[in-house]
Amino acid sequence: MRYAIGFALLFQTLMLAQPAAPTGVASAEKVDLKGTVVRVSAAPGQGMPSLDMKSGQETVTVTLGSMRYLLQNDFNPKAGDQITVRGYKMKEGVLAIEVTLGSGKPLGFRDNQGRPLWNRGVNGRQGRMVRGRAEK
């Protein structure tokens, strides 16, 4: 009996130590696209900024990140810009993981688990802001 309880505890500990399988956004198919920006939809109070890009014969809507995150990173796409996108294929368009404008530096939008990078709090740690300071 003692061995059965010990084995059950060991088994449970090992199962909890296993990394979780990706769920939600992170389990969606990843795509890489190259093309040209056709239209940008980004204005304060308008919701999540997005852009339409022409990739081959297809026009794809790419959902980006928060407006504040775009401004903080000086990310300002314009119609006609060359663009490279890595993202999750969704029912309606693509959810950006990383976007590169022209030959510039890529801007990351989500981590490997699909979590938004703009929700990281101070110094990249997750947390929430309370009266101008991060709280864990």
BAROKE-32762 format. One record per residue: residue number from 0; residue in one letter; x, y, z of N, C-alpha, C, CB in turn. Coordinates in Angstrom, 2 decimals. Glycine has a CB too. Layout:
N
NODE   resi   resn       nc1       nc2       nc3      cac1      cac2      cac3       cc1       cc2       cc3      cbc1      cbc2      cbc3
NODE    NUM      A         X         Y         Z         X         Y         Z         X         Y         Z         X         Y         Z
...
//
This chain:
136
NODE   resi   resn       nc1       nc2       nc3      cac1      cac2      cac3       cc1       cc2       cc3      cbc1      cbc2      cbc3
NODE      0      M      0.82     -1.19      0.00      0.00      0.00      0.00      0.87      1.26      0.00     -0.93     -0.01      1.20
NODE      1      R      1.93      1.21      0.82      2.82      2.36      0.91      3.48      2.63     -0.44      3.89      2.13      1.98
NODE      2      Y      3.84      1.55     -1.16      4.46      1.71     -2.47      3.49      2.31     -3.48      4.97      0.36     -2.97
NODE      3      A      2.23      1.92     -3.40      1.22      2.45     -4.32      1.04      3.95     -4.12     -0.13      1.72     -4.12
NODE      4      I      1.01      4.40     -2.87      0.87      5.83     -2.59      2.12      6.58     -3.06      0.63      6.07     -1.07
NODE      5      G      3.27      6.01     -2.79      4.52      6.63     -3.24      4.59      6.73     -4.75      5.72      5.83     -2.71
NODE      6      F      4.21      5.65     -5.44      4.20      5.66     -6.90      3.22      6.70     -7.43      3.85      4.27     -7.45
NODE      7      A      2.04      6.78     -6.81      1.02      7.75     -7.24      1.54      9.17     -7.08     -0.29      7.56     -6.43
NODE      8      L      2.22      9.47     -5.97      2.77     10.81     -5.76      3.88     11.11     -6.76      3.31     10.94     -4.33
NODE      9      L      4.74     10.14     -7.02      5.81     10.32     -7.99      5.25     10.56     -9.39      6.73      9.11     -7.99
NODE     10      F      4.26      9.75     -9.77      3.64      9.89    -11.09      3.00     11.27    -11.23      2.59      8.78    -11.31
NODE     11      Q      2.28     11.71    -10.20      1.63     13.01    -10.25      2.67     14.13    -10.36      0.75     13.22     -8.99
NODE     12      T      3.76     14.05     -9.64      4.82     15.05     -9.70      5.44     15.10    -11.09      5.90     14.75     -8.66
NODE     13      L      5.70     13.94    -11.68      6.27     13.91    -13.03      5.31     14.49    -14.06      6.64     12.48    -13.41
NODE     14      M      4.03     14.22    -13.92      3.04     14.75    -14.87      2.95     16.27    -14.76      1.65     14.11    -14.61
NODE     15      L      3.02     16.79    -13.56      2.95     18.25    -13.38      4.20     18.93    -13.90      2.75     18.59    -11.91
NODE     16      A      5.32     18.23    -13.95      6.58     18.81    -14.41      6.67     18.89    -15.93      7.73     18.01    -13.87
NODE     17      Q      5.78     18.23    -16.64      5.82     18.23    -18.10      5.34     19.57    -18.64      4.96     17.09    -18.67
NODE     18      P      5.99     20.08    -19.68      5.52     21.33    -20.26      4.13     21.14    -20.88      6.51     21.85    -21.32
NODE     19      A      3.32     22.15    -20.74      1.96     22.07    -21.28      1.99     22.18    -22.79      1.08     23.17    -20.67
NODE     20      A      1.09     21.49    -23.44      0.97     21.60    -24.89      0.40     22.97    -25.23      0.06     20.45    -25.47
NODE     21      P      0.85     23.58    -26.35      0.33     24.89    -26.70     -1.17     24.84    -26.94      1.05     25.42    -27.94
NODE     22      T     -1.85     25.86    -26.46     -3.28     25.95    -26.66     -3.62     27.31    -27.24     -4.04     25.71    -25.34
NODE     23      G     -4.83     27.46    -27.71     -5.28     28.75    -28.22     -4.47     29.21    -29.41     -5.22     29.79    -27.13
NODE     24      V     -4.00     30.43    -29.36     -3.27     31.05    -30.47     -2.01     30.27    -30.82     -2.91     32.49    -30.13
NODE     25      A     -1.25     29.85    -29.82      0.03     29.19    -30.07     -0.13     27.85    -30.79      0.76     28.97    -28.78
NODE     26      S     -1.31     27.26    -30.76     -1.51     25.99    -31.45     -1.92     26.19    -32.92     -2.56     25.16    -30.72
NODE     27      A     -2.16     27.44    -33.31     -2.53     27.73    -34.70     -1.31     27.57    -35.63     -3.12     29.16    -34.82
NODE     28      E     -1.57     27.34    -36.88     -0.51     27.20    -37.88      0.25     28.51    -38.02     -1.09     26.76    -39.25
NODE     29      K      1.59     28.41    -38.08      2.42     29.60    -38.29      2.66     29.79    -39.78      3.78     29.48    -37.52
NODE     30      V      2.63     31.05    -40.21      2.86     31.38    -41.61      3.90     32.47    -41.73      1.55     31.81    -42.30
NODE     31      D      4.63     32.47    -42.85      5.59     33.52    -43.18      5.14     34.14    -44.49      7.05     32.96    -43.29
NODE     32      L      4.97     35.47    -44.48      4.49     36.18    -45.66      5.43     37.33    -46.01      3.07     36.71    -45.43
NODE     33      K      5.56     37.59    -47.32      6.29     38.76    -47.81      5.39     39.47    -48.78      7.65     38.35    -48.49
NODE     34      G      5.43     40.80    -48.74      4.58     41.54    -49.66      4.68     43.03    -49.45      3.16     41.10    -49.51
NODE     35      T      3.58     43.71    -49.79      3.51     45.16    -49.75      2.30     45.59    -48.93      3.45     45.75    -51.17
NODE     36      V      2.50     46.61    -48.09      1.40     47.15    -47.30      0.44     47.87    -48.25      1.92     48.12    -46.19
NODE     37      V     -0.85     47.53    -48.14     -1.88     48.15    -48.97     -2.62     49.24    -48.18     -2.88     47.08    -49.48
NODE     38      R     -2.94     48.93    -46.92     -3.72     49.86    -46.10     -3.38     49.62    -44.64     -5.24     49.69    -46.34
NODE     39      V     -3.35     50.69    -43.84     -3.09     50.60    -42.41     -4.31     51.11    -41.67     -1.83     51.39    -42.01
NODE     40      S     -4.76     50.34    -40.67     -5.88     50.74    -39.82     -5.35     50.87    -38.41     -7.07     49.71    -39.88
NODE     41      A     -4.95     52.09    -38.04     -4.40     52.33    -36.71     -4.72     53.75    -36.29     -2.87     52.07    -36.67
NODE     42      A     -5.58     53.87    -35.31     -5.92     55.18    -34.75     -6.31     54.97    -33.29     -7.07     55.87    -35.55
NODE     43      P     -5.93     55.91    -32.42     -6.31     55.78    -31.01     -7.82     55.58    -30.86     -5.86     57.02    -30.21
NODE     44      G     -8.20     54.64    -30.03     -9.61     54.36    -29.78    -10.28     53.49    -30.83    -10.34     55.63    -29.67
NODE     45      Q     -9.54     53.03    -31.82    -10.11     52.25    -32.93    -10.02     50.75    -32.68     -9.41     52.59    -34.23
NODE     46      G     -9.41     50.33    -31.61     -9.22     48.91    -31.36     -7.82     48.49    -31.76    -10.26     48.07    -32.11
NODE     47      M     -7.61     47.20    -31.90     -6.29     46.66    -32.22     -5.87     47.09    -33.63     -6.28     45.12    -32.11
NODE     48      P     -4.73     47.78    -33.76     -4.26     48.18    -35.09     -4.00     46.98    -35.99     -2.98     49.01    -34.98
NODE     49      S     -4.24     47.17    -37.28     -4.00     46.11    -38.26     -3.56     46.74    -39.56     -5.28     45.24    -38.47
NODE     50      L     -3.13     45.89    -40.48     -2.79     46.36    -41.81     -3.20     45.31    -42.82     -1.27     46.68    -41.93
NODE     51      D     -3.46     45.75    -44.02     -3.72     44.83    -45.13     -2.48     44.80    -45.98     -4.98     45.26    -45.97
NODE     52      M     -2.05     43.59    -46.34     -0.86     43.45    -47.17     -1.18     42.57    -48.38      0.31     42.85    -46.36
NODE     53      K     -0.53     42.88    -49.47     -0.66     42.09    -50.70      0.52     41.13    -50.71     -0.69     43.01    -52.01
NODE     54      S      0.21     39.83    -50.69      1.22     38.79    -50.73      0.87     37.87    -51.89      1.31     38.00    -49.37
NODE     55      G      1.61     37.99    -52.99      1.26     37.25    -54.20     -0.02     37.82    -54.75      1.11     35.73    -53.92
NODE     56      Q     -1.02     36.98    -55.00     -2.31     37.43    -55.51     -3.31     37.69    -54.38     -2.88     36.40    -56.49
NODE     57      E     -2.91     37.43    -53.16     -3.82     37.47    -52.02     -3.61     38.74    -51.18     -3.63     36.23    -51.15
NODE     58      T     -4.71     39.32    -50.69     -4.64     40.41    -49.73     -4.98     39.84    -48.36     -5.61     41.60    -50.11
NODE     59      V     -4.08     40.04    -47.39     -4.20     39.45    -46.06     -4.25     40.55    -45.01     -3.02     38.48    -45.77
NODE     60      T     -5.16     40.41    -44.04     -5.20     41.35    -42.91     -4.31     40.80    -41.81     -6.67     41.55    -42.40
NODE     61      V     -3.39     41.66    -41.33     -2.46     41.29    -40.26     -2.81     42.12    -39.04     -0.96     41.51    -40.70
NODE     62      T     -3.20     41.45    -37.95     -3.48     42.14    -36.70     -2.17     42.29    -35.95     -4.54     41.36    -35.84
NODE     63      L     -1.88     43.52    -35.49     -0.59     43.84    -34.89     -0.64     43.76    -33.37     -0.14     45.23    -35.32
NODE     64      G     -0.43     44.87    -32.69     -0.42     44.91    -31.23     -1.11     46.17    -30.76      1.02     44.85    -30.69
NODE     65      S     -0.94     46.53    -29.51     -1.60     47.71    -28.98     -1.02     48.97    -29.61     -1.47     47.77    -27.45
NODE     66      M     -1.83     50.00    -29.70     -1.39     51.28    -30.28     -0.20     51.83    -29.50     -2.55     52.30    -30.30
NODE     67      R     -0.27     51.75    -28.17      0.84     52.24    -27.33      2.14     51.51    -27.66      0.50     52.06    -25.83
NODE     68      Y      2.07     50.19    -27.84      3.26     49.39    -28.16      3.86     49.83    -29.50      2.90     47.89    -28.20
NODE     69      L      3.00     50.07    -30.49      3.48     50.52    -31.80      4.19     51.87    -31.67      2.31     50.63    -32.81
NODE     70      L      3.60     52.79    -30.93      4.20     54.12    -30.75      5.52     54.04    -29.98      3.23     55.05    -30.01
NODE     71      Q      5.57     53.24    -28.93      6.78     53.08    -28.13      7.94     52.53    -28.96      6.51     52.16    -26.94
NODE     72      N      7.63     51.72    -29.95      8.66     51.09    -30.78      8.83     51.78    -32.13      8.33     49.63    -31.00
NODE     73      D      8.23     52.96    -32.28      8.35     53.75    -33.50      8.01     52.91    -34.74      9.76     54.35    -33.63
NODE     74      F      6.97     52.13    -34.63      6.53     51.26    -35.72      5.43     51.98    -36.48      6.02     49.88    -35.18
NODE     75      N      5.74     52.42    -37.70      4.83     53.26    -38.46      4.75     52.81    -39.92      5.27     54.73    -38.39
NODE     76      P      4.05     51.70    -40.19      3.95     51.21    -41.57      3.08     52.14    -42.42      3.38     49.79    -41.60
NODE     77      K      3.41     52.23    -43.70      2.65     53.06    -44.63      2.36     52.24    -45.89      3.43     54.36    -44.99
NODE     78      A      1.28     52.61    -46.58      0.94     51.94    -47.84      2.13     52.05    -48.78     -0.33     52.57    -48.49
NODE     79      G      2.47     50.92    -49.41      3.60     50.86    -50.33      4.87     50.30    -49.72      3.87     52.22    -50.86
NODE     80      D      4.94     50.25    -48.38      6.12     49.68    -47.70      6.23     48.19    -47.98      6.06     49.93    -46.17
NODE     81      Q      7.45     47.71    -48.16      7.70     46.27    -48.24      7.65     45.73    -46.82      9.08     45.96    -48.93
NODE     82      I      7.08     44.53    -46.67      6.88     43.98    -45.33      7.07     42.47    -45.33      5.49     44.33    -44.82
NODE     83      T      7.62     41.97    -44.21      7.75     40.54    -43.97      7.04     40.25    -42.66      9.27     40.08    -43.94
NODE     84      V      6.17     39.25    -42.66      5.36     38.93    -41.47      5.51     37.46    -41.13      3.87     39.28    -41.70
NODE     85      R      5.71     37.19    -39.86      5.60     35.83    -39.32      4.44     35.90    -38.35      6.96     35.32    -38.61
NODE     86      G      3.47     34.98    -38.48      2.31     35.07    -37.61      1.52     33.78    -37.55      1.43     36.17    -38.06
NODE     87      Y      0.47     33.83    -36.75     -0.44     32.71    -36.61     -1.59     32.89    -37.59     -0.97     32.60    -35.14
NODE     88      K     -1.87     31.86    -38.37     -2.98     31.90    -39.31     -4.28     31.72    -38.53     -2.83     30.79    -40.42
NODE     89      M     -5.15     32.71    -38.64     -6.43     32.68    -37.95     -7.55     32.58    -38.98     -6.60     33.95    -37.06
NODE     90      K     -8.79     32.46    -38.51     -9.93     32.37    -39.43     -9.98     33.58    -40.35    -11.25     32.25    -38.66
NODE     91      E     -9.72     34.76    -39.79     -9.74     35.99    -40.58     -8.39     36.66    -40.51    -10.85     36.95    -40.09
NODE     92      G     -7.48     36.26    -41.37     -6.18     36.91    -41.44     -5.11     36.25    -40.61     -6.30     38.31    -41.02
NODE     93      V     -4.14     37.08    -40.21     -2.95     36.60    -39.50     -2.75     37.44    -38.25     -1.69     36.66    -40.42
NODE     94      L     -2.38     36.81    -37.15     -2.05     37.48    -35.90     -0.53     37.55    -35.83     -2.67     36.72    -34.65
NODE     95      A      0.03     38.75    -35.83      1.47     38.95    -35.95      2.26     38.39    -34.77      1.77     40.41    -36.09
NODE     96      I      3.34     37.67    -35.09      4.34     37.26    -34.11      5.52     38.22    -34.24      4.79     35.76    -34.34
NODE     97      E      5.93     38.47    -35.49      7.06     39.36    -35.77      6.85     40.01    -37.14      8.42     38.58    -35.73
NODE     98      V      7.13     41.31    -37.22      6.96     42.04    -38.47      8.21     42.85    -38.75      5.71     42.97    -38.41
NODE     99      T      8.66     42.82    -40.01      9.80     43.61    -40.45      9.35     44.52    -41.58     10.98     42.70    -40.90
NODE    100      L      9.61     45.81    -41.41      9.31     46.78    -42.46     10.56     46.99    -43.29      8.81     48.13    -41.87
NODE    101      G     10.47     46.80    -44.60     11.63     46.98    -45.49     12.78     46.12    -45.05     12.07     48.45    -45.53
NODE    102      S     13.96     46.72    -44.95     15.14     45.97    -44.49     15.48     46.35    -43.06     16.36     46.24    -45.42
NODE    103      G     14.49     46.89    -42.34     14.71     47.31    -40.96     14.77     46.17    -39.98     13.64     48.25    -40.56
NODE    104      K     14.83     46.54    -38.72     14.89     45.58    -37.62     13.50     45.01    -37.37     15.46     46.25    -36.33
NODE    105      P     13.39     43.69    -37.17     12.08     43.09    -36.89     11.54     43.52    -35.53     12.17     41.55    -36.95
NODE    106      L     10.22     43.67    -35.44      9.57     43.98    -34.18      8.73     42.78    -33.77      8.69     45.27    -34.29
NODE    107      G      9.01     42.26    -32.58      8.25     41.12    -32.06      6.95     41.58    -31.43      9.08     40.35    -31.04
NODE    108      F      5.88     40.82    -31.65      4.58     41.14    -31.09      4.10     40.09    -30.09      3.56     41.27    -32.19
NODE    109      R      4.53     38.84    -30.26      4.10     37.77    -29.37      5.25     36.81    -29.10      2.89     37.01    -29.97
NODE    110      D      5.22     36.15    -27.94      6.26     35.18    -27.60      5.88     33.80    -28.16      6.47     35.12    -26.07
NODE    111      N      6.67     32.79    -27.83      6.44     31.43    -28.36      5.13     30.81    -27.91      7.57     30.53    -27.95
NODE    112      Q      4.56     31.31    -26.82      3.27     30.80    -26.35      2.11     31.64    -26.87      3.25     30.76    -24.82
NODE    113      G      2.40     32.62    -27.72      1.37     33.47    -28.30      0.95     34.63    -27.41      0.18     32.65    -28.61
NODE    114      R      1.65     34.82    -26.30      1.30     35.91    -25.38      1.82     37.23    -25.92      1.87     35.64    -23.96
NODE    115      P      1.02     38.29    -25.82      1.43     39.61    -26.30      2.64     40.14    -25.53      0.27     40.60    -26.19
NODE    116      L      3.62     40.68    -26.26      4.81     41.23    -25.61      4.54     42.58    -24.95      5.93     41.38    -26.63
NODE    117      W      3.48     43.26    -25.33      3.20     44.56    -24.73      2.54     44.43    -23.36      2.31     45.37    -25.64
NODE    118      N      2.22     43.24    -22.91      1.62     43.02    -21.59      2.65     42.51    -20.59      0.46     42.03    -21.68
NODE    119      R      3.90     42.84    -20.76      4.96     42.26    -19.94      5.29     43.05    -18.69      6.18     42.11    -20.75
NODE    120      G      4.82     44.27    -18.52      5.18     45.06    -17.35      6.60     45.58    -17.48      5.03     44.24    -16.07
NODE    121      V      7.19     45.98    -16.38      8.52     46.57    -16.35      9.59     45.52    -16.63      8.78     47.25    -15.00
NODE    122      N     10.58     45.85    -17.44     11.72     44.99    -17.76     11.33     43.63    -18.31     12.55     44.79    -16.53
NODE    123      G     10.20     43.55    -19.03      9.83     42.31    -19.69      9.20     41.27    -18.80     11.01     41.74    -20.32
NODE    124      R      8.99     41.58    -17.52      8.36     40.62    -16.63      6.86     40.83    -16.67      8.89     40.77    -15.18
NODE    125      Q      6.13     39.74    -16.51      4.68     39.89    -16.48      4.27     40.49    -15.15      3.98     38.53    -16.70
NODE    126      G      3.25     41.26    -15.19      2.73     41.92    -14.00      1.76     42.99    -14.45      3.87     42.52    -13.14
NODE    127      R      1.19     43.69    -13.51      0.30     44.77    -13.91      0.80     46.07    -13.32     -1.15     44.48    -13.48
NODE    128      M      0.42     47.15    -13.93      0.86     48.46    -13.48     -0.14     48.98    -12.45      1.01     49.46    -14.67
NODE    129      V      0.37     49.44    -11.31     -0.45     50.02    -10.27      0.17     51.36     -9.91     -0.56     49.09     -9.03
NODE    130      R     -0.54     52.44    -10.26     -0.07     53.80     -9.95      1.36     54.02    -10.41     -0.18     54.07     -8.46
NODE    131      G      1.65     53.62    -11.65      2.97     53.89    -12.25      4.06     52.92    -11.88      3.40     55.23    -11.89
NODE    132      R      3.77     51.89    -11.10      4.81     50.90    -10.78      4.27     49.50    -11.01      5.29     51.06     -9.32
NODE    133      A      5.17     48.59    -11.31      4.75     47.22    -11.62      4.44     46.48    -10.34      5.84     46.48    -12.41
NODE    134      E      3.39     45.67    -10.40      3.01     44.82     -9.28      2.97     43.38     -9.76      1.65     45.24     -8.69
NODE    135      K      3.54     42.47     -9.01      3.53     41.05     -9.39      2.27     40.37     -8.94      4.72     40.32     -8.81
//
